[in-house]
């Protein structure tokens, strides 16, 4: 598995009760993983810290899958 994907999955699993082994690039953030708006914000902040990037709010709103988050 890609190191960046592993890091994203680790960040997600810190905020929601999900088995990291079951998370794939195609996992839907809301319906498959149960993320809510608060989770999205927390995960975005962690991704920004991890990769030293800024994610615009409009981009956060467009995220549908783990792959979308990875593409940022």
Buried (B, 14 or more C-beta within 10 A) or exposed (E): EEEEBEBBBEBBBEBBEBEEEEBEBEBBBBEBBEBEEEBBEBBBEBBEEEEEEEBEEEBBEEBEBBBBBBEB
